[in-house]
Amino acid sequence: MDTFNAYRIFDENNTIEGRLVEATLDELSQGEVVIRTAYSSVNYKDALAATGAGKILRRFPLIGGIDVAGSVASSSDDRYREGDQVLVTGYDLGVASDGGFSEYVRVPADWVVPIPDGLTPFDTMAIGTAGFTAALSVVQLERNGLTTTDGPVIVTGATGGVGSVAVELLARLGYEVTALTGKDDQHDYLQSLGATTVLSRHELELGTRPLEKATWAGAVDPTGGAILAWLTRTTKYGGSIASSGLTAGVKIETTVLPFIMRGVNLLGIDSVLCPMDRRREVWQRLATDMRPTHLQTIAREVTLRDLPDAFQTLLQGKARGRYVVKIG
Ligand SMILES: NC(=O)c1ccc[n+]([C@@H]2O[C@H](COP(=O)([O-])OP(=O)(O)OC[C@H]3O[C@@H](n4cnc5c(N)ncnc54)[C@H](OP(=O)(O)O)[C@@H]3O)[C@@H](O)[C@H]2O)c1
């Protein structure tokens, strides 16, 4: 192969713009493992990065895409051989190192996760960074004592990437799931993923008291802002909130009362630098007891040409589920 297709992001006079280009292996970032991409995916962070809506990229020009799955094309590291099925999410991929929106991706071997038996490259990208973050959130909630008999668990931003996978995983594990969404026409979708109750964000009474009615045993929150503040006030005694995102805002205004009077736990969730042993353990669970069964409903397949539309839909908060980018 001489050249291949890639979606490269440029900074031209402070205007951030991406476009399809023909790339060569020589141009790719350094690393020991070259992956022949089968699929990538589109995350909220990709939309921020590729449009300049957020200052995500640390290098220009750069091939975008924070996720990749495919097979090893070549490796100078003993741990990987040609043909191995692998995935990469996070680290500097698509941020400071050329990313997954490309027919070939070169990465350091230390970033690579072998695709566990039971998952295909498509499955791993239907899950992607967003779904992995949902799984990490559920694992952390359980580590902090959450069990299925504790009461309802709420998922915010429920129709989004993190939200959709979280609803499905929690329902699959036997939790009573309440989904909070701003999309009033998507209640059926959320119920089809396993939500027992769907709340409309537009009808939500946030309240103003430092402690409101104790309702939630746990929460998966990719939204932040006023919604996260409300979660601190409405989580039950000893309950935990997994905070992973900021689509509703970065600022939280609350008091210490939920923490010191109800023992509420606020858990930070980071998928990017998640240590490799935890990463592999979570992927293993995603291939076994937590294996999502609704990925065909959650995921929509697109191509590199569809990326600009996908970015805009995500930024407007209108996306449902996950975008999987078919590349190979
Ligand atoms: N910590 C990590 O490692 C990590 C990893 C992945 C993602 N994230 C973060 O998690 C967040 C979600 O990512 P994603 O990929 O799931 O994005 P997404 O697919 O765009 O989903 C976000 C969802 O948030 C809801 N939302 C949008 N605007 C909102 C607003 N103004 N107020 C309240 N809710 C709003 C919408 O769901 P409804 O319409 O259903 O309410 C939207 O679909 C992002 O901030 C992302 O950066 C963090």
Ligand as a Chemical Component Dictionary entry (heavy atoms), coordinates in Angstrom:
data_LIG
# 
_chem_comp.id                   LIG 
_chem_comp.type                 NON-POLYMER 
_chem_comp.pdbx_formal_charge   0 
_chem_comp.three_letter_code    LIG 
# 
loop_
_chem_comp_atom.comp_id 
_chem_comp_atom.atom_id 
_chem_comp_atom.alt_atom_id 
_chem_comp_atom.type_symbol 
_chem_comp_atom.charge 
_chem_comp_atom.model_Cartn_x 
_chem_comp_atom.model_Cartn_y 
_chem_comp_atom.model_Cartn_z 
_chem_comp_atom.pdbx_ordinal 
LIG N1  N1  N 0  -14.294 10.765 31.687 1  
LIG C1  C1  C 0  -14.035 10.131 30.566 2  
LIG O1  O1  O 0  -13.064 9.407  30.424 3  
LIG C2  C2  C 0  -15.021 10.286 29.446 4  
LIG C3  C3  C 0  -15.124 9.317  28.447 5  
LIG C4  C4  C 0  -16.130 9.441  27.480 6  
LIG C5  C5  C 0  -16.955 10.556 27.492 7  
LIG N2  N2  N 1  -16.771 11.498 28.450 8  
LIG C6  C6  C 0  -17.634 12.671 28.503 9  
LIG O2  O2  O 0  -18.967 12.240 28.742 10 
LIG C7  C7  C 0  -19.866 13.134 28.118 11 
LIG C8  C8  C 0  -20.828 12.359 27.244 12 
LIG O3  O3  O 0  -20.116 11.757 26.179 13 
LIG P1  P1  P 0  -20.929 10.955 25.073 14 
LIG O4  O4  O 0  -19.944 10.397 24.134 15 
LIG O5  O5  O -1 -21.923 10.082 25.732 16 
LIG O6  O6  O 0  -21.683 12.178 24.360 17 
LIG P2  P2  P 0  -23.084 12.171 23.614 18 
LIG O7  O7  O 0  -23.267 10.890 22.884 19 
LIG O8  O8  O 0  -23.164 13.457 22.885 20 
LIG O9  O9  O 0  -24.131 12.164 24.793 21 
LIG C9  C9  C 0  -24.286 13.259 25.631 22 
LIG C10 C10 C 0  -25.751 13.336 26.062 23 
LIG O10 O10 O 0  -25.851 14.331 27.091 24 
LIG C11 C11 C 0  -27.153 14.882 27.045 25 
LIG N3  N3  N 0  -27.026 16.336 26.957 26 
LIG C12 C12 C 0  -26.611 17.075 25.903 27 
LIG N4  N4  N 0  -26.648 18.385 26.188 28 
LIG C13 C13 C 0  -27.104 18.463 27.466 29 
LIG C14 C14 C 0  -27.380 19.560 28.332 30 
LIG N5  N5  N 0  -27.196 20.821 27.959 31 
LIG N6  N6  N 0  -27.839 19.285 29.565 32 
LIG C15 C15 C 0  -28.029 18.006 29.971 33 
LIG N7  N7  N 0  -27.786 16.930 29.191 34 
LIG C16 C16 C 0  -27.328 17.174 27.945 35 
LIG C17 C17 C 0  -27.857 14.313 25.820 36 
LIG O11 O11 O 0  -28.600 13.162 26.231 37 
LIG P3  P3  P 0  -30.184 13.232 26.468 38 
LIG O12 O12 O 0  -30.744 13.985 25.310 39 
LIG O13 O13 O 0  -30.631 11.808 26.533 40 
LIG O14 O14 O 0  -30.386 13.968 27.771 41 
LIG C18 C18 C 0  -26.678 13.837 24.985 42 
LIG O15 O15 O 0  -27.079 12.859 24.072 43 
LIG C19 C19 C 0  -19.014 14.162 27.380 44 
LIG O16 O16 O 0  -18.846 15.299 28.206 45 
LIG C20 C20 C 0  -17.708 13.442 27.202 46 
LIG O17 O17 O 0  -16.636 14.339 27.055 47 
LIG C21 C21 C 0  -15.826 11.391 29.403 48 
# 
loop_
_chem_comp_bond.comp_id 
_chem_comp_bond.atom_id_1 
_chem_comp_bond.atom_id_2 
_chem_comp_bond.value_order 
_chem_comp_bond.pdbx_ordinal 
LIG N1  C1  SING 1  
LIG C1  O1  DOUB 2  
LIG C1  C2  SING 3  
LIG C2  C3  SING 4  
LIG C2  C21 DOUB 5  
LIG C3  C4  DOUB 6  
LIG C4  C5  SING 7  
LIG C5  N2  DOUB 8  
LIG N2  C6  SING 9  
LIG N2  C21 SING 10 
LIG C6  O2  SING 11 
LIG C6  C20 SING 12 
LIG O2  C7  SING 13 
LIG C7  C8  SING 14 
LIG C7  C19 SING 15 
LIG C8  O3  SING 16 
LIG O3  P1  SING 17 
LIG P1  O4  DOUB 18 
LIG P1  O5  SING 19 
LIG P1  O6  SING 20 
LIG O6  P2  SING 21 
LIG P2  O7  DOUB 22 
LIG P2  O8  SING 23 
LIG P2  O9  SING 24 
LIG O9  C9  SING 25 
LIG C9  C10 SING 26 
LIG C10 O10 SING 27 
LIG C10 C18 SING 28 
LIG O10 C11 SING 29 
LIG C11 N3  SING 30 
LIG C11 C17 SING 31 
LIG N3  C12 SING 32 
LIG N3  C16 SING 33 
LIG C12 N4  DOUB 34 
LIG N4  C13 SING 35 
LIG C13 C14 SING 36 
LIG C13 C16 DOUB 37 
LIG C14 N5  SING 38 
LIG C14 N6  DOUB 39 
LIG N6  C15 SING 40 
LIG C15 N7  DOUB 41 
LIG N7  C16 SING 42 
LIG C17 O11 SING 43 
LIG C17 C18 SING 44 
LIG O11 P3  SING 45 
LIG P3  O12 DOUB 46 
LIG P3  O13 SING 47 
LIG P3  O14 SING 48 
LIG C18 O15 SING 49 
LIG C19 O16 SING 50 
LIG C19 C20 SING 51 
LIG C20 O17 SING 52 
# 
